[in-house]
Amino acid sequence: MNKRIISRITIVITFLILPFSCEKFDSECDICSYVDFRYYKNEPYNIGVMSDDFILIGYDSILNDKEISDLFISYSFLDKNYQPNTHQIRSSKYKYTIVKLRKSYSCSQINCIQEELKDNPDVGYANYTSIVENCADMQGWLTDSSCVLSYGDIFYVKVKDTTDLTPFLDIVYETNTEIVSRDNSMKQWFTLCADKNSNGNALQMANFFFETGIFAASEPSFAQFEVE
């Protein structure tokens, strides 16, 4: 058979399969890994209800706009009509963006979606988002917009004892997290990174570090995003 004809048949089959590929999440997913709290002033603080329409993706900062666009288009479970905005904080090696799912998914389905994304070598992490009930602008004024809350790969810890950092370093090693920096003026504070190679995402790791009892505080870097 002509190679050109074979190529066209392959393309047609691919497009026939893509719209249904995300349906595998309906039957294969049974784990919900959404965490609805963080520790604030030594107490668990609720961060809100999970959004079933949006997730946050962190990807290699060396990717250009075309490569980022190609990355999003390659997944049938993402809304191709949604135009994401790219962000990056100085302490992170990843760019990140909020992306819209092509339909509403359950918590366990989103967990599987995130795991599939993390199989991509260009993706550093994929996290849940939470619904913001009272969306506010940069000045703190309430708006009519819809917002979600999420976190990237960065979290901060405050050690209780700076004279012996061995327990702290042991936990970093055991969780496969990474120390990014130490605050020059407040020596108790450290910036850490948790990506797909760690034992959990930044929120899970921040909570875990606090629960060890050797930290005075541990919290991820949250951000609010306006969404359509």
C-alpha positions in Angstrom: 0.0 0.0 0.0 1.2 3.5 -0.8 3.0 5.0 2.2 1.1 8.3 1.8 -2.2 6.4 2.1 -1.0 4.6 5.2 0.1 7.9 6.7 -3.4 9.4 6.1 -5.1 6.3 7.6 -2.9 6.6 10.7 -3.9 10.3 11.1 -7.6 9.5 10.7 -7.4 6.7 13.3 -5.6 9.0 15.7 -8.2 11.7 15.5 -11.0 9.1 16.0 -9.3 7.8 19.1 -8.4 11.2 20.7 -12.0 12.4 21.6 -12.5 9.2 23.5 -9.1 8.7 25.1 -10.0 10.7 28.2 -13.0 8.4 28.9 -10.6 5.8 30.3 -10.5 8.0 33.4 -14.1 7.0 34.1 -13.3 3.4 34.9 -9.6 3.3 35.8 -9.4 6.0 38.5 -10.1 5.3 42.1 -7.8 7.5 44.1 -8.6 11.1 45.1 -5.4 12.9 46.3 -7.0 16.3 46.8 -5.8 18.0 50.0 -8.2 20.6 51.3 -6.2 22.1 54.1 -2.8 23.7 55.0 -1.3 24.5 58.4 -1.6 28.1 59.5 -0.6 29.3 62.9 -0.2 25.7 64.0 -3.7 24.8 63.0 -5.2 23.2 59.9 -6.9 25.8 57.7 -9.4 24.8 55.0 -8.4 26.0 51.5 -11.8 25.4 49.9 -13.6 23.0 47.6 -11.8 21.4 44.7 -12.4 22.8 41.3 -13.5 20.2 38.8 -12.8 22.4 35.8 -9.2 23.7 36.2 -5.8 22.3 37.1 -2.3 23.9 37.4 0.6 22.6 35.3 4.2 23.3 35.9 6.6 22.8 33.0 10.2 23.3 32.0 11.0 27.0 31.8 13.2 26.5 28.7 10.1 25.7 26.6 9.1 28.5 24.2 5.6 29.6 23.4 5.2 27.2 20.5 6.4 24.2 22.5 4.1 25.1 25.4 1.1 25.4 22.9 2.0 22.0 21.4 2.2 20.5 24.9 -1.4 21.6 25.7 -2.8 20.6 22.4 -1.5 17.1 22.6 -3.9 16.2 25.5 -7.6 15.5 24.6 -8.7 16.2 28.2 -7.7 19.9 28.0 -10.0 22.6 26.6 -8.3 23.7 23.4 -10.2 27.0 23.3 -9.0 28.2 26.7 -6.0 30.6 26.5 -3.8 30.1 29.5 -1.4 32.7 30.9 2.1 31.8 31.8 3.7 32.6 35.2 7.0 32.0 36.9 8.4 33.0 40.3 12.0 33.7 40.7 12.8 30.8 43.1 11.3 28.1 40.8 12.8 26.4 37.8 9.4 25.9 36.3 6.9 28.0 34.5 3.3 27.4 35.4 -0.2 28.0 34.1 -3.8 27.3 35.0 -5.4 25.2 32.3 -9.1 24.4 31.7 -10.3 20.8 31.4 -12.6 20.0 28.4 -15.3 19.0 30.8 -15.9 18.6 34.6 -14.1 15.7 36.1 -14.2 13.9 39.5 -11.4 14.1 42.0 -10.1 10.7 41.1 -10.3 11.4 37.4 -8.3 14.6 37.8 -5.7 12.6 39.8 -5.3 10.3 36.8 -5.1 13.2 34.5 -2.3 14.7 36.6 -0.4 11.4 36.6 -0.6 11.2 32.8 0.7 14.8 32.5 3.6 14.0 34.9 4.7 11.2 32.6 5.6 13.9 30.1 9.3 14.8 30.6 8.6 18.5 30.1 6.1 18.6 32.9 7.4 19.1 36.4 4.2 18.9 38.3 0.4 19.0 38.0 -1.8 20.2 40.9 -5.4 20.5 41.9 -7.0 23.9 42.2 -9.6 25.1 44.7 -12.6 27.3 44.2 -12.4 30.8 45.5 -15.8 31.9 46.8 -14.9 35.6 47.1 -12.7 36.6 44.2 -10.8 39.8 44.7 -8.5 42.0 42.6 -5.0 43.0 43.4 -6.3 45.8 45.6 -8.5 43.5 47.6 -11.8 44.6 46.0 -14.4 41.9 45.4 -15.1 41.3 41.7 -17.7 39.4 39.7 -15.0 37.2 38.2 -14.4 33.6 39.0 -11.1 32.6 40.6 -9.3 29.5 41.7 -6.5 29.0 44.2 -3.5 26.8 43.7 0.2 26.3 44.4 3.3 25.4 42.4 6.4 23.5 43.4 7.7 26.0 46.1 7.0 25.7 49.8 8.6 27.4 52.9 9.7 26.0 56.2 10.8 27.5 59.5 13.1 25.3 61.5 12.9 25.4 65.3 16.6 24.7 65.9 19.2 26.2 63.6 22.1 24.8 65.6 21.4 21.3 64.3 20.0 21.0 60.8 20.6 17.2 60.5 16.9 16.2 61.2 15.8 18.8 58.6 18.3 17.6 56.0 17.3 14.0 56.7 13.6 14.8 55.9 14.6 16.6 52.7 16.6 13.5 51.6 13.8 11.1 52.6 11.1 13.0 50.7 13.3 13.7 47.6 12.5 17.4 48.0 15.1 20.1 47.3 16.4 23.1 49.3 16.3 26.1 47.0 17.7 28.8 49.3 18.0 30.0 52.9 16.7 33.5 53.9 19.7 35.7 54.5 18.1 37.8 57.3 15.8 35.2 58.8 18.0 32.1 59.1 15.2 29.9 60.3 13.4 30.1 57.0 14.2 27.9 54.0 12.7 27.7 50.5 12.1 24.2 49.2 10.9 22.6 46.0 8.6 19.6 45.5 8.0 18.3 42.0 6.8 15.1 40.4 10.0 13.3 41.7 9.2 14.1 45.3 7.1 12.1 47.7 4.2 14.5 47.1 3.3 17.9 45.8 4.2 21.1 47.5 1.0 21.2 49.6 1.4 17.6 50.7 5.0 18.1 51.5 4.4 21.3 53.4 1.8 19.5 55.6 4.1 16.5 56.1 7.1 18.6 57.1 4.9 20.5 59.7 3.5 17.2 61.1 7.1 16.0 61.9 7.2 18.4 64.7 10.6 19.9 64.0 9.3 23.0 62.1 7.7 26.1 63.6 5.9 26.7 60.3 5.6 25.0 56.8 3.5 26.4 54.0 3.3 26.3 50.2 3.3 29.3 48.0 -0.4 29.9 47.1 -1.6 32.1 44.3 -5.1 33.2 43.2 -6.0 33.1 39.5 -8.9 34.7 37.6 -10.5 32.2 35.3 -13.3 32.4 32.7 
